[in-house]
Each structure stands twice: as C-alpha cells, then as structure tokens.
Amino acid sequence: MSYKHDASANRDALFGGAGGDSKKKKKSSKSSKEDRDDLFGGKSSSKSSSSSRPKTSSSASSSGSSRPKPSVPSSQGYSYTKKKKSPISIGLSGEAKEAKMKEAEDYRDKAKKAMQKGLFSKPDPLAASTYYKRAADAYQQCGELRLERMYRINSADCQKAVGAFATAAAEYTRAAELVEDADDEELEMKREIGKKLLLNAAECWLQMNEPGKAASSKVQAALALTWGDESSLLPQVALAALEEAVEAHVPDPLNPYSRYRQTGVSAYVNPNSDETAENCSDEAMALAEQHIVTRPFAHESVQEVVYVLISFGEYPSALYAQGAVSTLLDRDGVSSLTLSRSFVAETILTLAMGDPVLAEQQFLNRHVQKTSYLNARECKLAEELFRAVKVRDGEALEEARSIKGSNRAGIGNLHESLREVLTMIRLSGVARKGDPETYASEKKSSSDKKKKSSSSSSKKESKQDPEKPKLSLDELAAKSGYEADVAAADALDSSAVQNELDALDFGDDSESDLDDDDIDLR
C-alpha cells in the first residue's frame, strides 16, 4: 500500500471520504434531510409558516399606520449649548455607603501620612497620589462630589510632581467637570477655578508632547469663562482666551484671516519689530510650521469655538477661527466634504461682515484652487451669495439662500448657527439680528404701487379729457404735424411784439461811427 493511499485512507477515516459509492451518498443525503425535517419541520410546516407570514406583516403594517407620526421641532434661532453629559449617579446608600465612606477616610488618612515629613522620612507623592485617587473614587461611588473634587485635585498635584502627566491631566479635567456642576461655589469663582484646572491639564499634556490634547484643553479652559453666561455680549477676557486657544491649534502666520484677530498679539511675531502675522520672517514661519496641530479631528474643538463666537455675534473672531479650521482640514490631505463646508462658512462669515470683495478674493485665490471644491454644491452656494451681494441684487440673494431653491442641499448641510447667519446677510452693512430682508416682496409691493398710481393717473386723464374722434387714413396723411405751431403763431399780437423790440436798448448810435483803428487796445 502506497503512502498516498495511506494518507487518503487516514483522511477519510478522520474527516469523511470525498469518494465512495453513490448509494452511500444518497443514504447520507436522505439521513441529513430527515434530520433537518425532524429539527426544523418539513415542507408542510414551511408552507404553513410562509402562509402565515403575510398575515403578521399585514397586521404589523396596519398597526404601524395607525400610530401617530412624531413631529419635528422647528428651530427658533441659534444659541450655543454644550453637549449633554452623562448624568451623575446618586451613589450608594445605607450600610454600603457607610462602609465605602469609612474606606475612603482610611485612604485619605494614608495619603496624608504619606505626605508628612518626619525625622527619618520625607514626603512620598507617589504613594499619596495612589491613596488620593482611591479616596476620590470611593467618594464618587458614595455621591460625595465635593469631597471627590477636592481629592481629585490633590491626586493630580501629586501625580504631576512625580511625572505622571497623563493621569494628572485626566484628574484635572474630571475636577473641572465637577466644579462646573458644583452648587457650593459662586459663578465667578467656578469660572476661575475651572479655567485654572483645565490650563493645568493643558500644561500636563504639553509635558507629554501632546500638543493636540493641550490645545483642546485650552479651548475648554476658554469656554469655562462662559459658564452660565446668558447675555448677548462676550466678555473681553473670554474673547482673548478663545483667540489664544485658536492660535494654539494654528499659529497666526499660517492663518489666512489672522488680521481679524481682535485681542492680543501672535506669539510667533516679535512685537518690537515691524513684522506682522501676514508678513513674518522665515524663522517665524518655520517655527509656526513646527507647532501646528496635526492630531486627527483637531478641527472639531476649533469649530466649537466658531459656533460660540457666532452665538455672541463676534463675526471677525469667528472668521479668524474658521480660517484655522480650513487650514487644519487642508493640511491633512484627506478631508474634502468637510473642507468644502468650511470654505462656504468662510464666505458666509465674510458677507456677514459686509465685505463681498474679500469673499470673492478668497474664493478665487484659495477656495477654487481645490479641485474637489469645484464639484461641490457648497461652491455654487458661495459663488451665488457673494455675486448677489456684490451687484446688490436682492432677488438673486433671496434665491441663493432659499431653502426651497437649487441650494437647499448645500444649506441643509450647514450648521444651525451658519444657517441663521445666512438669513441675516444684507446687501449693505453687516448682518444684524431680526427679520431677514425680503427683497422680492418689496419689489412686488413697489411694482403694485406703480401700477396703482399709473391706473389712477390714467383714470384722471380720461375724466379730464373728452374722447377724441378717430381720424381716417386720408385725414392723417394730410396732416403735417405742425398744425399746433402754426395756430400758435397766428394767435400772436404783432403790434405787441414790435413794441417790445423798440423798447430794447442796443447802445448809442454815435459809437457805431468809430473805427477799430481809433480804439486803443492797450
């Protein structure tokens, strides 16, 4: 027996043979069919099940049609709201809470003992950070948020001292969230504490060589100054913090709208020199190239800043931040649809500032240089908008921003805040809140007024002048058109005209005898 035959026999013995008699195959197939029928039912059961299925589907459809359709809420204007957070758990209760509180107190005492300085010992922040973190976790389970916040900060300070920067940044961020929801602090104090904690987290991320996370923490620190702010004016301190957070993502020399920054000076420009962010030196440009954030999805935190600035009506600063978003998306080399939406947002914000010339320049010099933008519906929307404003065509502007027109898809993909700004764009001046201008209705009303005035004037003329008799073709051919002038000339009084001519004084007749040679022209 050959090796090949032995190998095939062994395979057949282990896994079942591929060959064999056809009778065995039929028997095995029959047995498998019988097994399947025994497990899942035969043909009769499948028929009965298939016949019963349409009834259930029809009943489901009838029941589904009777259900009321949910109504979609309408937008009543944009106001910035933060993302919803997960609700804070109430925590333990009863004996379990008492046991956990006692455990937290033990961890707290161990942490304090680890930070004490003795005759033969020194503070141990590494051990203390662990005990403080365990105590904070225990207080979190008990629902004691004030104690959790306090020991989170202590744990973050100890971890920062030992060089555990990532854990320290996480602890600072958690403590800032607890400060925002705290009820035992005043609003101004909450803002200052939250800003300081988030800036500490940004510093820790920089120590970890994470500029993207550091810049995001700076954005959150700037937004902490707007906690509980329901006014329509943004404080100057908060505006300066937001613009600094934008520059942490994209340095001003790389931002095409750096001149619209309203507060502070760029950190990459020497204030004692004549250079600006637009005309900076080669060294400043190289330094800016090294510090731009390249982390994925880094534009999302800057886009959140744009929405905040739009809600407060700070359109120049919003355009400055939107330029940073476009720079980040343009440099990743992947984004196309999001970049197109960022470009059309730049155009809308520029028109909101009342500058259609700048909108056209940026559209031609930057936006359409991207091939993907030429095929986007946002490109059509942007071009129609700035052209309508530039030529002061109210009807074209209304048609371009109509949600029922050809740009409805491009407008529908915009953010809610940008859609509101789009309705406030005017032909002259900056965008203002209120009812949008309806140029089409104004033109219709003016045309209706003109029609009414013309009809009233025609009625008056018809009342004053009697109907003139119609003339035949021969009578019209015999007329020259000057009959009225001839009749007026015949009506003149010739004697009166002669008297007027005699009354005119043309000078003394003696002067006419003088020759030109007798007059001394010197």
C-alpha positions as CSV (number, residue, x, y, z in Angstrom):
1,M,0.0,0.0,0.0
2,S,1.5,3.3,-1.0
3,Y,1.9,6.3,1.1
4,K,-0.6,8.3,-0.9
5,H,-3.2,5.6,-0.4
6,D,-2.4,5.5,3.4
7,A,-2.8,9.3,3.6
8,S,-6.1,9.3,1.8
9,A,-7.4,6.5,4.0
10,N,-6.4,8.3,7.1
11,R,-8.1,11.5,5.9
12,D,-11.2,9.6,5.1
13,A,-11.2,7.9,8.5
14,L,-10.8,11.3,10.2
15,F,-12.9,13.7,8.2
16,G,-15.0,11.5,5.9
17,G,-14.1,10.4,2.4
18,A,-14.8,12.6,-0.7
19,G,-15.2,9.5,-2.8
20,G,-17.2,6.3,-2.3
21,D,-20.3,4.7,-3.6
22,S,-23.1,6.8,-4.9
23,K,-25.5,4.7,-2.7
24,K,-23.8,5.9,0.4
25,K,-24.1,9.4,-0.7
26,K,-27.8,9.1,-1.3
27,K,-28.3,7.4,2.1
28,S,-26.3,10.2,3.8
29,S,-28.2,12.9,2.0
30,K,-31.5,11.2,2.9
31,S,-30.5,10.9,6.5
32,S,-29.4,14.6,6.6
33,K,-32.8,15.6,5.1
34,E,-34.6,13.5,7.7
35,D,-32.6,15.1,10.5
36,R,-33.3,18.6,9.2
37,D,-37.0,17.9,8.9
38,D,-37.0,16.5,12.4
39,L,-35.3,19.6,13.8
40,F,-36.9,22.4,11.8
41,G,-40.0,20.9,10.3
42,G,-40.8,19.5,6.9
43,K,-42.2,21.1,3.8
44,S,-45.7,21.3,5.2
45,S,-44.5,23.2,8.2
46,S,-42.5,25.6,6.0
47,K,-45.6,26.2,3.8
48,S,-47.7,26.8,6.8
49,S,-45.2,29.2,8.2
50,S,-44.8,31.0,4.8
51,S,-48.6,31.3,4.5
52,S,-48.8,32.7,8.0
53,R,-46.1,35.3,7.5
54,P,-48.1,37.8,5.3
55,K,-50.8,37.9,7.9
56,T,-48.4,39.1,10.5
57,S,-46.8,41.6,8.2
58,S,-50.2,43.0,7.2
59,S,-51.2,43.3,10.8
60,A,-48.0,45.0,11.6
61,S,-48.4,47.4,8.8
62,S,-52.0,48.2,9.8
63,S,-50.9,48.8,13.4
64,G,-47.9,50.9,12.2
65,S,-50.2,53.0,10.0
66,S,-52.4,53.8,13.0
67,R,-49.5,55.2,15.0
68,P,-49.1,59.0,15.0
69,K,-46.0,60.3,13.3
70,P,-43.6,62.2,15.5
71,S,-43.5,65.9,14.9
72,V,-40.2,67.6,14.1
73,P,-39.5,70.7,16.2
74,S,-38.8,73.9,14.4
75,S,-35.7,76.0,15.0
76,Q,-36.4,79.3,16.7
77,G,-32.9,80.7,16.4
78,Y,-29.4,79.6,17.4
79,S,-28.0,79.7,20.9
80,Y,-24.8,77.8,21.8
81,T,-25.4,74.8,24.1
82,K,-22.8,72.3,25.2
83,K,-23.0,68.6,24.6
84,K,-25.1,66.7,27.0
85,K,-23.1,64.8,29.7
86,S,-24.0,61.6,31.3
87,P,-26.0,62.1,34.5
88,I,-24.1,61.8,37.7
89,S,-25.1,58.7,39.6
90,I,-26.6,59.2,43.0
91,G,-24.3,56.6,44.6
92,L,-24.6,54.1,47.4
93,S,-26.9,54.3,50.3
94,G,-27.4,52.7,53.7
95,E,-24.8,50.4,55.2
96,A,-22.9,50.1,51.8
97,K,-22.4,53.8,51.8
98,E,-21.2,53.9,55.3
99,A,-18.7,51.2,54.6
100,K,-17.4,52.9,51.5
101,M,-17.2,56.2,53.3
102,K,-15.1,54.6,56.0
103,E,-12.9,53.1,53.3
104,A,-12.4,56.5,51.7
105,E,-11.5,58.0,55.0
106,D,-8.8,55.3,55.5
107,Y,-7.3,56.1,52.1
108,R,-7.4,59.8,52.9
109,D,-5.5,59.3,56.2
110,K,-2.9,57.1,54.5
111,A,-2.4,59.8,51.8
112,K,-1.9,62.5,54.4
113,K,0.5,60.3,56.4
114,A,2.5,59.6,53.1
115,M,2.9,63.4,52.6
116,Q,4.1,64.1,56.1
117,K,7.8,64.9,56.7
118,G,9.5,63.1,59.6
119,L,12.9,62.9,61.1
120,F,13.9,59.9,59.1
121,S,11.4,60.2,56.2
122,K,10.3,62.6,53.5
123,P,7.0,63.1,51.7
124,D,6.2,60.4,49.2
125,P,3.9,61.9,46.5
126,L,3.8,58.7,44.5
127,A,2.1,56.7,47.3
128,A,0.0,59.7,48.2
129,S,-1.3,60.1,44.7
130,T,-2.5,56.5,44.7
131,Y,-4.3,56.9,48.0
132,Y,-5.8,60.2,47.0
133,K,-7.1,58.6,43.8
134,R,-8.6,55.7,45.6
135,A,-10.3,58.1,48.1
136,A,-11.7,60.1,45.2
137,D,-13.1,57.0,43.5
138,A,-14.7,55.9,46.8
139,Y,-16.3,59.3,47.3
140,Q,-17.6,59.2,43.7
141,Q,-19.4,55.9,44.5
142,C,-20.9,57.5,47.5
143,G,-22.1,60.5,45.6
144,E,-20.0,63.0,47.6
145,L,-19.0,65.2,44.7
146,R,-17.4,68.0,46.8
147,L,-15.0,65.6,48.5
148,E,-14.3,63.8,45.3
149,R,-13.4,67.1,43.6
150,M,-11.1,68.0,46.4
151,Y,-9.2,64.8,46.4
152,R,-9.0,64.7,42.6
153,I,-7.1,67.9,42.7
154,N,-4.8,66.6,45.4
155,S,-4.2,63.4,43.4
156,A,-3.5,65.4,40.3
157,D,-1.0,67.6,42.1
158,C,0.9,64.6,43.5
159,Q,0.9,62.8,40.1
160,K,2.2,65.9,38.4
161,A,5.0,66.1,41.0
162,V,6.2,62.5,40.2
163,G,5.9,63.0,36.4
164,A,2.7,61.0,35.8
165,F,1.4,63.8,33.5
166,A,-1.3,61.8,31.6
167,T,-3.0,60.7,34.8
168,A,-2.7,64.2,36.3
169,A,-4.3,65.7,33.2
170,A,-7.2,63.3,33.4
171,E,-7.7,64.1,37.1
172,Y,-7.6,67.9,36.5
173,T,-10.2,67.5,33.7
174,R,-12.5,65.4,35.9
175,A,-12.2,68.0,38.7
176,A,-13.1,70.8,36.3
177,E,-16.3,68.9,35.3
178,L,-17.2,68.6,39.0
179,V,-16.6,72.3,39.5
180,E,-19.0,73.2,36.7
181,D,-21.8,71.2,38.3
182,A,-21.0,72.3,41.9
183,D,-23.6,74.3,43.9
184,D,-21.4,75.4,46.7
185,E,-19.4,78.0,44.7
186,E,-20.3,81.3,43.2
187,L,-20.4,81.6,39.4
188,E,-17.3,83.8,39.1
189,M,-15.3,81.5,41.4
190,K,-16.4,78.4,39.4
191,R,-15.2,80.0,36.2
192,E,-11.8,80.9,37.6
193,I,-11.3,77.5,39.2
194,G,-12.4,75.6,36.1
195,K,-10.1,77.7,33.9
196,K,-7.1,77.1,36.2
197,L,-7.7,73.4,36.4
198,L,-8.0,73.0,32.6
199,L,-4.9,75.1,32.0
200,N,-3.1,72.8,34.3
201,A,-4.3,69.8,32.3
202,A,-3.1,71.6,29.1
203,E,0.3,72.0,30.7
204,C,0.5,68.3,31.6
205,W,-0.4,67.4,28.0
206,L,2.4,69.6,26.7
207,Q,4.8,67.8,29.1
208,M,3.6,64.5,27.5
209,N,4.3,66.0,24.0
210,E,0.6,66.0,23.1
211,P,0.0,69.5,21.5
212,G,-3.4,68.5,20.1
213,K,-4.8,67.5,23.5
214,A,-3.1,70.5,25.1
215,A,-4.8,72.8,22.6
216,S,-8.2,71.1,23.2
217,S,-7.8,71.6,26.9
218,K,-7.0,75.3,26.3
219,V,-10.3,75.6,24.3
220,Q,-12.2,74.1,27.2
221,A,-10.4,76.5,29.6
222,A,-11.5,79.4,27.5
223,L,-15.1,78.1,27.3
224,A,-15.1,77.8,31.1
225,L,-15.2,81.6,31.2
226,T,-18.7,81.4,29.6
227,W,-20.2,79.0,32.1
228,G,-23.7,80.2,33.0
229,D,-23.5,83.2,30.7
230,E,-26.9,84.0,29.2
231,S,-26.1,87.5,28.0
232,S,-25.6,88.5,24.3
233,L,-22.2,90.1,24.9
234,L,-19.0,88.1,25.2
235,P,-16.6,89.3,27.9
236,Q,-13.3,90.6,26.7
237,V,-11.4,88.1,28.9
238,A,-13.2,85.2,27.4
239,L,-12.7,86.5,23.8
240,A,-9.0,86.8,24.4
241,A,-8.8,83.3,25.8
242,L,-10.7,81.9,22.9
243,E,-8.4,83.5,20.3
244,E,-5.4,82.2,22.2
245,A,-6.9,78.7,22.1
246,V,-7.3,79.1,18.3
247,E,-3.7,80.1,17.9
248,A,-2.7,77.0,20.0
249,H,-4.1,74.9,17.1
250,V,-3.0,77.0,14.1
251,P,-0.3,79.8,14.5
252,D,-1.2,83.1,13.1
253,P,1.4,83.1,10.3
254,L,-0.5,80.1,8.8
255,N,-4.0,81.5,9.3
256,P,-5.3,83.4,6.2
257,Y,-7.6,85.5,8.4
258,S,-5.0,86.4,11.1
259,R,-5.7,90.2,10.7
260,Y,-9.2,89.7,12.1
261,R,-7.9,88.7,15.5
262,Q,-9.3,91.3,17.9
263,T,-7.2,90.8,21.0
264,G,-3.6,90.1,21.8
265,V,-0.6,89.6,19.6
266,S,0.7,86.5,18.0
267,A,3.2,84.5,19.9
268,Y,5.2,83.9,16.7
269,V,5.8,87.6,15.9
270,N,8.3,89.9,17.6
271,P,6.3,92.8,19.0
272,N,9.3,95.1,18.9
273,S,9.8,94.7,15.1
274,D,7.7,95.8,12.1
275,E,6.8,92.4,11.0
276,T,3.2,91.1,11.2
277,A,1.5,87.8,11.1
278,E,0.9,88.2,7.4
279,N,4.4,89.4,6.6
280,C,6.5,87.5,9.0
281,S,10.1,86.4,8.8
282,D,11.3,83.0,7.5
283,E,12.3,81.9,11.0
284,A,8.8,82.7,12.4
285,M,7.2,80.8,9.5
286,A,9.4,77.8,10.2
287,L,8.6,77.9,13.9
288,A,4.9,78.0,13.1
289,E,5.2,75.0,10.8
290,Q,6.6,73.0,13.7
291,H,3.8,74.0,16.1
292,I,0.7,73.4,14.1
293,V,-1.5,70.7,15.5
294,T,-1.6,67.6,13.3
295,R,-3.7,65.4,15.5
296,P,-6.7,63.8,13.8
297,F,-10.0,65.6,14.4
298,A,-8.3,68.5,15.9
299,H,-10.5,70.9,13.9
300,E,-13.6,69.8,15.9
301,S,-12.6,71.8,19.0
302,V,-11.9,74.9,16.9
303,Q,-15.2,74.5,15.1
304,E,-16.9,74.6,18.5
305,V,-15.2,77.9,19.2
306,V,-16.6,79.2,15.9
307,Y,-20.2,78.3,17.0
308,V,-19.6,80.1,20.3
309,L,-18.4,83.3,18.7
310,I,-21.3,83.3,16.2
311,S,-23.8,82.9,19.1
312,F,-22.3,86.1,20.6
313,G,-22.2,88.0,17.2
314,E,-18.4,88.2,17.1
315,Y,-18.1,87.6,13.3
316,P,-14.5,88.8,12.9
317,S,-13.2,86.4,15.5
318,A,-15.4,83.7,14.1
319,L,-13.9,84.2,10.7
320,Y,-10.4,84.1,12.3
321,A,-11.3,80.7,13.9
322,Q,-12.9,79.4,10.7
323,G,-9.7,80.1,8.9
324,A,-7.9,78.0,11.4
325,V,-10.4,75.1,10.7
326,S,-9.8,75.3,7.0
327,T,-6.1,75.3,7.5
328,L,-6.2,72.1,9.6
329,L,-8.5,70.4,7.1
330,D,-6.4,71.4,4.1
331,R,-3.2,70.1,5.6
332,D,-4.5,66.6,6.4
333,G,-4.8,65.8,2.7
334,V,-7.9,63.7,3.3
335,S,-10.9,65.9,4.0
336,S,-12.9,67.1,1.0
337,L,-16.6,67.4,2.1
338,T,-15.8,68.9,5.5
339,L,-13.3,71.3,3.8
340,S,-16.0,72.4,1.3
341,R,-18.3,73.2,4.2
342,S,-15.6,75.1,5.9
343,F,-14.9,77.2,2.8
344,V,-18.6,78.1,2.4
345,A,-18.7,79.0,6.1
346,E,-15.8,81.5,5.4
347,T,-17.8,83.1,2.6
348,I,-20.9,83.4,4.8
349,L,-19.0,85.0,7.7
350,T,-17.2,87.4,5.3
351,L,-20.5,88.5,3.8
352,A,-21.9,88.9,7.4
353,M,-19.1,91.4,8.0
354,G,-20.2,93.3,4.9
355,D,-17.2,92.6,2.7
356,P,-18.2,90.9,-0.6
357,V,-14.8,91.9,-2.2
358,L,-12.8,89.9,0.3
359,A,-15.2,87.0,-0.1
360,E,-14.6,87.0,-3.9
361,Q,-10.8,87.3,-3.5
362,Q,-10.7,84.3,-1.1
363,F,-13.0,82.3,-3.3
364,L,-10.8,82.8,-6.4
365,N,-7.4,82.7,-4.7
366,R,-7.9,79.9,-2.2
367,H,-11.2,78.0,-2.4
368,V,-11.4,77.1,-6.1
369,Q,-7.8,76.0,-6.2
370,K,-9.1,72.8,-4.7
371,T,-10.4,70.6,-7.4
372,S,-12.8,68.8,-5.1
373,Y,-14.5,72.2,-4.2
374,L,-15.3,72.9,-7.8
375,N,-17.6,69.9,-7.9
376,A,-19.2,70.6,-4.5
377,R,-22.7,72.1,-4.1
378,E,-21.2,74.4,-1.5
379,C,-19.1,76.1,-4.2
380,K,-22.3,77.0,-6.1
381,L,-23.9,78.4,-3.0
382,A,-20.9,80.5,-2.1
383,E,-20.5,82.0,-5.6
384,E,-24.1,82.9,-5.9
385,L,-24.1,84.6,-2.5
386,F,-21.1,86.9,-3.0
387,R,-22.1,87.8,-6.5
388,A,-25.6,88.8,-5.5
389,V,-24.3,90.9,-2.7
390,K,-21.6,92.5,-4.8
391,V,-24.0,93.6,-7.6
392,R,-26.7,94.4,-5.0
393,D,-29.3,92.1,-6.5
394,G,-31.9,91.4,-3.8
395,E,-33.8,88.8,-5.8
396,A,-30.6,86.8,-6.6
397,L,-29.7,86.9,-2.9
398,E,-33.1,85.6,-1.9
399,E,-33.0,82.9,-4.5
400,A,-29.5,81.8,-3.5
401,R,-30.3,81.4,0.2
402,S,-33.8,80.0,-0.3
403,I,-34.3,76.6,1.3
404,K,-36.7,75.6,-1.5
405,G,-34.3,76.6,-4.3
406,S,-31.4,74.8,-6.0
407,N,-29.1,75.4,-3.0
408,R,-31.3,73.6,-0.5
409,A,-28.9,70.7,-0.1
410,G,-25.9,72.9,0.5
411,I,-27.8,75.0,3.0
412,G,-29.2,71.9,4.7
413,N,-25.7,70.6,5.4
414,L,-24.6,73.7,7.2
415,H,-24.6,74.1,11.0
416,E,-27.6,75.7,12.6
417,S,-25.7,78.8,13.5
418,L,-24.4,79.4,10.0
419,R,-27.9,78.9,8.6
420,E,-29.1,81.7,10.9
421,V,-26.3,84.0,9.8
422,L,-27.2,83.2,6.2
423,T,-30.7,84.6,6.7
424,M,-29.3,87.8,8.2
425,I,-26.9,88.7,5.3
426,R,-27.8,92.1,3.8
427,L,-26.9,93.8,0.6
428,S,-25.1,96.6,2.5
429,G,-23.7,96.6,6.0
430,V,-23.1,93.8,8.5
431,A,-25.5,91.1,9.4
432,R,-28.0,92.0,12.1
433,K,-30.4,90.0,14.1
434,G,-34.1,90.4,13.3
435,D,-36.4,89.6,10.4
436,P,-34.5,88.9,7.2
437,E,-34.8,91.3,4.3
438,T,-37.3,90.1,1.7
439,Y,-36.3,92.0,-1.5
440,A,-38.8,90.1,-3.7
441,S,-41.8,91.1,-1.6
442,E,-40.5,94.7,-1.5
443,K,-40.2,94.8,-5.3
444,K,-43.6,93.3,-5.8
445,S,-45.1,95.9,-3.4
446,S,-43.3,98.8,-5.2
447,S,-44.5,97.4,-8.6
448,D,-48.0,97.2,-7.3
449,K,-47.8,100.8,-6.1
450,K,-46.6,101.9,-9.5
451,K,-49.4,100.0,-11.3
452,K,-52.0,101.6,-8.9
453,S,-50.6,105.1,-9.4
454,S,-50.5,104.7,-13.2
455,S,-54.0,103.4,-13.3
456,S,-55.2,106.2,-11.1
457,S,-53.5,108.8,-13.3
458,S,-54.9,107.3,-16.5
459,K,-58.4,107.4,-14.9
460,K,-57.9,111.1,-14.0
461,E,-56.8,111.9,-17.6
462,S,-59.7,110.1,-19.0
463,K,-62.1,112.0,-16.8
464,Q,-60.5,115.4,-17.7
465,D,-60.0,114.9,-21.5
466,P,-63.1,114.0,-23.5
467,E,-62.8,111.3,-26.0
468,K,-61.2,112.5,-29.3
469,P,-62.8,111.5,-32.6
470,K,-61.0,108.9,-34.5
471,L,-59.4,110.1,-37.8
472,S,-59.3,108.3,-41.1
473,L,-56.2,107.4,-43.0
474,D,-56.7,110.2,-45.6
475,E,-57.0,112.8,-42.8
476,L,-53.9,111.5,-41.1
477,A,-51.9,111.7,-44.3
478,A,-53.0,115.3,-45.0
479,K,-51.7,116.4,-41.6
480,S,-48.0,117.5,-41.3
481,G,-47.7,117.6,-37.5
482,Y,-47.0,121.3,-37.2
483,E,-50.6,122.5,-37.2
484,A,-50.4,123.4,-33.5
485,D,-47.3,125.6,-34.1
486,V,-49.0,127.4,-37.0
487,A,-52.0,128.1,-34.9
488,A,-49.9,129.5,-32.1
489,A,-48.0,131.8,-34.5
490,D,-51.3,133.1,-35.9
491,A,-52.5,133.9,-32.4
492,L,-49.6,136.2,-31.6
493,D,-50.2,140.0,-31.5
494,S,-47.7,141.6,-33.9
495,S,-48.0,145.1,-32.5
496,A,-47.1,144.0,-29.0
497,V,-44.1,142.1,-30.4
498,Q,-43.0,145.3,-32.2
499,N,-43.3,147.4,-29.1
500,E,-41.1,145.0,-27.2
501,L,-38.4,145.2,-29.8
502,D,-38.5,149.0,-29.8
503,A,-38.1,149.0,-26.1
504,L,-34.8,147.1,-26.3
505,D,-31.7,149.5,-25.9
506,F,-28.7,148.4,-28.0
507,G,-26.4,151.4,-27.1
508,D,-25.7,154.9,-28.6
509,D,-25.7,155.3,-32.4
510,S,-22.6,157.5,-32.2
511,E,-20.3,154.6,-31.2
512,S,-21.0,152.9,-34.5
513,D,-19.1,155.6,-36.4
514,L,-15.8,154.7,-34.6
515,D,-13.3,152.6,-36.5
516,D,-11.3,149.8,-35.0
517,D,-8.1,151.8,-35.6
518,D,-9.3,154.6,-33.4
519,I,-9.6,152.4,-30.3
520,D,-6.5,152.0,-28.2
521,L,-6.5,148.4,-27.1
522,R,-3.6,149.0,-24.6
